[in-house]
Amino acid sequence: MSSTRDVILDATSHVSDATSDGAAWLASAGPYPRSTLAFWEERPQAPVVLPCGSVFDVVSAPAIFGRRMLDRLWGEGPGSGPVAEFRGRMLLFAAPGTAQRLPSLLEWEEWGARGRADGRTGEVPPLLCHGAGDAVTVPAPVGGPARSGSRWLVAPDTRLPWLPGPEILLWAAVRAARAAVRISIFPPADQDAKVYDVSRRR
């Protein structure tokens, strides 16, 4: 019987597919990693629900704003950790603890949704922060059906991926908000235009 590693490596031929090490990292977030890997061995195109808080947190942003954050992270910053698209939202995988700290940093910087009356409210849309006690649906390791609305933009490719912390995501959100003000007169960019190449990560 072929191993999970062989199945995923044989099926993986696109930059938006996870490697076998990336799949193992994702599976390690759940209480039964071997069961998750066995499930993916049988159904490598199936998404799964995984808990947040120990291996990763997830920051969920509206799709267009999330793209702007990614553009800043890759164009001017250190790159990103794994990033997925799910049902019209961008899921940015972040260091554990980010979900608890990022909202207070946004408030402190007056970029939060409930900022002061004289602050810069409304420019950063509400970011959903998933940490300890939460769970998210992650895309399949290899490309699933287009109708699933779930895919990797930056696929996990190692057992120890670099994950941005709250300060880096704050930086990206603030710059994305400023960019949105400057370019809002233009139509939205094609959402299928980019899949980010992890070999460019700094």
DOZA-678657 format. One line per 4 residues: number of its first residue (from 0); their letters; for each residue x negated, y, z of C-alpha. Coordinates in Angstrom, 2 decimals, padded with zeros to 5 digits. Each point is the difference from the previous one (the first is absolute). Layout:
N
NUM = a = X:Y:Z | ...
! end
This chain:
202
0 = msst = 000.00:000.00:000.00 | -001.38:003.40:-000.89 | -000.72:002.47:002.78 | 001.65:003.37:000.50
4 = rdvi = -003.28:001.59:-001.05 | 000.06:-001.86:-003.34 | 003.65:000.80:-000.68 | -000.42:003.71:000.68
8 = ldat = -003.30:000.28:-001.85 | 001.41:-001.83:-003.03 | 003.02:002.28:-000.10 | -001.90:003.21:000.71
12 = shvs = -001.08:001.75:-003.15 | 001.15:003.55:000.57 | -001.36:002.79:002.20 | 003.40:000.25:001.71
16 = dats = -000.17:-003.60:001.28 | -001.43:-000.91:003.41 | -003.04:-002.24:000.23 | 000.09:-003.14:002.13
20 = dgaa = -001.93:001.87:002.72 | 002.53:002.82:-000.19 | 002.87:-002.47:000.33 | -001.71:-001.56:003.04
24 = wlas = -000.33:003.46:001.57 | 003.71:000.71:-000.54 | 000.99:-003.39:001.39 | -002.12:000.60:003.12
28 = agpy = 002.49:002.70:001.05 | 002.72:-002.58:000.64 | 000.29:-002.46:002.86 | -000.50:-002.99:-002.33
32 = prst = -002.61:000.91:-002.65 | -000.34:-003.58:-001.30 | 003.74:-000.23:-000.58 | -000.03:003.28:-001.92
36 = lafw = -002.88:-001.19:-002.17 | 001.74:-003.35:-000.58 | 003.15:001.88:-001.04 | -002.03:002.11:-002.44
40 = eerp = -001.66:-003.14:-001.34 | 003.43:-001.24:-001.03 | 001.43:003.39:-000.94 | -002.84:002.46:-000.77
44 = qapv = 002.44:002.54:-001.46 | 002.17:000.27:003.13 | -000.13:003.04:002.32 | -000.02:-000.63:003.76
48 = vlpc = 000.81:001.97:003.16 | -003.02:000.55:002.27 | -000.32:001.72:003.39 | -001.90:003.25:000.42
52 = gsvf = -002.12:001.18:002.91 | -002.83:-002.52:000.38 | -001.66:-000.42:-003.42 | 001.43:003.11:-001.65
56 = dvvs = 002.56:002.79:000.32 | 001.95:001.24:-003.00 | 000.91:003.57:-000.93 | 002.93:000.13:-002.43
60 = apai = 000.35:003.09:-002.20 | 002.42:000.94:-002.79 | -001.46:-001.29:-003.28 | -000.98:003.31:-001.62
64 = fgrr = -001.44:001.48:003.18 | -001.81:-003.28:000.70 | -001.57:000.17:-003.46 | -001.22:003.51:000.76
68 = mldr = -001.51:-001.24:003.27 | -001.76:-002.82:-001.88 | -001.30:002.42:-002.61 | -001.56:002.09:002.77
72 = lwge = -001.46:-003.03:001.79 | -001.63:-001.33:-003.18 | -000.83:003.32:-001.67 | -001.40:001.96:002.95
76 = gpgs = -000.13:-002.40:002.94 | -001.31:-003.42:001.02 | 002.50:-002.09:-001.97 | 002.71:-002.01:001.71
80 = gpva = 000.74:-003.36:001.49 | 002.55:-002.27:-001.66 | 003.03:001.83:-001.38 | 003.28:-001.49:-001.19
84 = efrg = 003.13:001.30:-001.66 | 003.29:-001.31:001.37 | 003.51:001.18:-000.90 | -001.01:003.50:-001.01
88 = rmll = -002.39:000.61:002.90 | -003.76:-000.13:000.30 | -001.38:-002.19:002.80 | -003.46:001.14:001.10
92 = faap = -001.70:-002.59:002.20 | -001.79:001.72:002.85 | -002.07:-000.77:003.08 | 001.96:-001.32:002.99
96 = gtaq = 001.12:002.91:002.19 | 000.61:002.33:-002.94 | 003.79:-000.32:000.23 | -000.05:001.28:003.57
100 = rlps = -002.41:002.89:-000.57 | 000.80:001.38:-003.48 | 003.42:001.55:000.83 | -001.46:001.97:002.93
104 = llew = -002.90:001.20:-002.17 | 002.47:001.23:-002.64 | 002.00:001.82:002.69 | -003.12:001.51:001.52
108 = eewg = -001.10:001.25:-003.42 | 003.55:001.37:-000.57 | 000.51:-002.25:-003.05 | 002.55:-002.25:001.64
112 = argr = 003.68:-000.06:-000.88 | 000.82:001.68:003.33 | -002.72:002.66:-000.08 | 000.47:003.48:001.44
116 = adgr = 002.29:002.50:-001.70 | -003.02:002.02:-001.10 | -002.00:-003.12:-000.93 | -000.37:-001.83:-003.28
120 = tgev = 003.04:-002.24:000.39 | 001.36:-002.09:-002.83 | -003.16:-000.20:-002.08 | -000.99:-003.47:001.19
124 = ppll = 003.06:-002.25:-000.43 | 000.83:-002.34:002.88 | -002.56:-002.80:000.12 | 001.22:-003.28:001.49
128 = chga = -002.69:-001.38:002.28 | 000.12:-003.75:000.74 | -002.10:-001.25:002.89 | 000.25:-002.41:002.93
132 = gdav = 003.45:-001.57:000.15 | 000.77:000.74:-003.67 | -000.23:-002.19:-003.09 | -000.24:000.75:-003.72
136 = tvpa = 000.60:-001.90:-003.22 | -003.27:-000.40:-001.89 | -000.23:-000.91:-003.69 | -001.04:-003.42:-001.16
140 = pvgg = -003.75:-000.58:-000.41 | 000.49:-000.26:-003.77 | 002.35:001.93:-002.24 | 003.62:-000.73:000.80
144 = pars = 003.01:000.57:-002.25 | 000.42:003.61:-001.15 | 003.50:000.05:001.49 | -001.39:-000.51:003.51
148 = gsrw = -001.04:003.66:000.23 | -003.09:-001.12:001.88 | -003.62:000.10:-001.15 | -003.54:000.81:001.10
152 = lvap = -001.60:003.26:-001.13 | -003.16:-000.67:002.01 | -000.03:-003.74:000.59 | -001.71:-001.49:003.07
156 = dtrl = -003.29:-001.51:-001.12 | -001.90:-000.90:003.17 | 000.55:-001.52:003.44 | -001.17:003.24:001.64
160 = pwlp = 001.36:002.90:-002.09 | -000.78:003.57:000.91 | 003.17:001.68:001.29 | 000.47:003.76:000.37
164 = gpei = 000.86:001.38:003.41 | 002.50:002.72:000.91 | -002.39:002.91:-000.58 | -000.73:-001.09:-003.58
168 = llwa = 003.68:-000.48:-000.79 | 000.78:003.39:001.55 | -002.65:001.54:-002.28 | 001.51:-001.73:-003.06
172 = avra = 003.58:000.98:000.93 | -000.87:003.67:000.50 | -001.87:000.17:-003.31 | 002.79:-001.84:-001.80
176 = araa = 002.52:002.52:001.39 | -002.13:002.92:-001.17 | -000.37:-001.59:-003.44 | 003.79:-000.53:-000.19
180 = vris = 000.56:003.72:000.48 | -002.45:000.80:-002.81 | 001.28:-002.52:-002.56 | 003.71:-000.20:000.80
184 = ifpp = 000.92:001.75:-003.27 | -001.26:-003.00:-001.97 | 001.98:-003.23:-000.47 | -001.03:-002.96:002.19
188 = adqd = -002.89:-002.08:-001.27 | 000.67:-003.47:-001.39 | 000.19:-002.23:003.06 | -001.52:-002.91:-001.96
192 = akvy = -002.99:002.04:-001.14 | -002.56:-001.17:002.57 | -001.17:-003.07:001.79 | -002.94:000.94:002.20
196 = dvsr = -003.32:-001.78:-000.51 | -001.47:-000.95:003.38 | -003.53:-000.08:-001.45 | 000.13:003.84:000.14
200 = rr = 000.46:000.03:003.77 | -002.74:002.06:001.63
! end
